[in-house]
């Protein structure tokens, strides 16, 4: 009899293989958009609410990522893990459904028409995600949506536009994650366990970043790569990473 952990990993591997086999072209197209922005001295922004903020965070500045990616992470939309008290689950549930908040977020980041935006959203239906998606479209900013078509296509929008992320994004990367996200059934337990959307979207995020780096190199541009300071070459790593931070600041202050 297989262990439940084996069933979980088998399911996750299957879902990753599905993305690899069916979304390679979309990931490459997304990387082309990001490389174009970065080559022009602009930024590839990443954003998500709730667990969708985790793949956004992974795009920079962690080991193996490159200068030019710019996560937008609102503390009100990610720090709800303690459930009760300040920035708890109920506040998050309220705020991510408020139209107008997404536009306020974008005003703080001074987006450029040559930037790219990657939005991570399993459902692709909530107000803040769609605020940002619609505003990017209005400004002519390239929009990439990493979302679940099985979930989103079966769920009505919660935004006044009536749109879902996959309906407005220039490039859609379908995670293929089923409606319920969790997929492991346990006898005697009604609801499934073992969510996988976060693991899959983080893998997609790194695939986009890595493919973007390759496309820049193919254009003769050497991107600044973050390296691990937790090695014997800590001083050299810190020097390189500090140079990357300065390169990011140069892009930001140009705005």
Secondary structure as the mmCIF struct_conf table of DSSP 4:
data_model
#
loop_
_struct_conf.conf_type_id
_struct_conf.id
_struct_conf.beg_label_comp_id
_struct_conf.beg_label_asym_id
_struct_conf.beg_label_seq_id
_struct_conf.end_label_comp_id
_struct_conf.end_label_asym_id
_struct_conf.end_label_seq_id
HELX_RH_AL_P HELX_RH_AL_P1 UNK A 4 UNK A 22
BEND BEND1 UNK A 23 UNK A 23
HELX_RH_AL_P HELX_RH_AL_P2 UNK A 24 UNK A 39
TURN_TY1_P TURN_TY1_P1 UNK A 40 UNK A 41
STRN STRN1 UNK A 44 UNK A 48
BEND BEND2 UNK A 49 UNK A 49
TURN_TY1_P TURN_TY1_P2 UNK A 50 UNK A 51
HELX_RH_AL_P HELX_RH_AL_P3 UNK A 52 UNK A 58
TURN_TY1_P TURN_TY1_P3 UNK A 59 UNK A 59
BEND BEND3 UNK A 60 UNK A 62
TURN_TY1_P TURN_TY1_P4 UNK A 63 UNK A 64
STRN STRN2 UNK A 66 UNK A 66
TURN_TY1_P TURN_TY1_P5 UNK A 67 UNK A 68
STRN STRN3 UNK A 69 UNK A 72
HELX_RH_3T_P HELX_RH_3T_P1 UNK A 75 UNK A 77
TURN_TY1_P TURN_TY1_P6 UNK A 78 UNK A 78
TURN_TY1_P TURN_TY1_P7 UNK A 81 UNK A 82
BEND BEND4 UNK A 84 UNK A 85
TURN_TY1_P TURN_TY1_P8 UNK A 86 UNK A 87
HELX_RH_AL_P HELX_RH_AL_P4 UNK A 89 UNK A 95
TURN_TY1_P TURN_TY1_P9 UNK A 96 UNK A 97
TURN_TY1_P TURN_TY1_P10 UNK A 99 UNK A 100
HELX_RH_AL_P HELX_RH_AL_P5 UNK A 101 UNK A 107
TURN_TY1_P TURN_TY1_P11 UNK A 108 UNK A 110
TURN_TY1_P TURN_TY1_P12 UNK A 113 UNK A 114
STRN STRN4 UNK A 116 UNK A 121
BEND BEND5 UNK A 122 UNK A 123
BEND BEND6 UNK A 126 UNK A 126
HELX_RH_AL_P HELX_RH_AL_P6 UNK A 127 UNK A 139
TURN_TY1_P TURN_TY1_P13 UNK A 140 UNK A 140
STRN STRN5 UNK A 142 UNK A 147
HELX_RH_AL_P HELX_RH_AL_P7 UNK A 149 UNK A 152
TURN_TY1_P TURN_TY1_P14 UNK A 153 UNK A 154
BEND BEND7 UNK A 155 UNK A 155
BEND BEND8 UNK A 159 UNK A 159
TURN_TY1_P TURN_TY1_P15 UNK A 160 UNK A 161
HELX_RH_AL_P HELX_RH_AL_P8 UNK A 165 UNK A 168
BEND BEND9 UNK A 170 UNK A 170
STRN STRN6 UNK A 171 UNK A 174
TURN_TY1_P TURN_TY1_P16 UNK A 179 UNK A 180
BEND BEND10 UNK A 181 UNK A 181
STRN STRN7 UNK A 184 UNK A 184
TURN_TY1_P TURN_TY1_P17 UNK A 187 UNK A 188
BEND BEND11 UNK A 190 UNK A 191
STRN STRN8 UNK A 193 UNK A 193
HELX_RH_AL_P HELX_RH_AL_P9 UNK A 197 UNK A 218
TURN_TY1_P TURN_TY1_P18 UNK A 219 UNK A 220
HELX_LH_PP_P HELX_LH_PP_P1 UNK A 223 UNK A 224
STRN STRN9 UNK A 225 UNK A 225
HELX_LH_PP_P HELX_LH_PP_P2 UNK A 226 UNK A 226
BEND BEND12 UNK A 229 UNK A 231
TURN_TY1_P TURN_TY1_P19 UNK A 232 UNK A 233
HELX_RH_AL_P HELX_RH_AL_P10 UNK A 234 UNK A 253
TURN_TY1_P TURN_TY1_P20 UNK A 254 UNK A 254
#
